[in-house]
């Protein structure tokens, strides 16, 4: 029998601490980025989640600077 309660996938970051660890920032900094919608995220129940691939794409956009600059 397989464990269907685990929703971990290689791309999924489950919880603000996992997002902070991935970004290399403190937990409070990650929470601020989430609260101000500066990074892509979604919720599963009350838990904030993000995909590594979406975060990397958002970082690449930030590196490119504002459109038209």
Buried (B, 14 or more C-beta within 10 A) or exposed (E): EEEEEEEEEEEBBBBBBBBBEBBEBEEEEBBEBBEEEEBEBEEEEEEBBBBBEBBEEBEEEEEEEEEEE
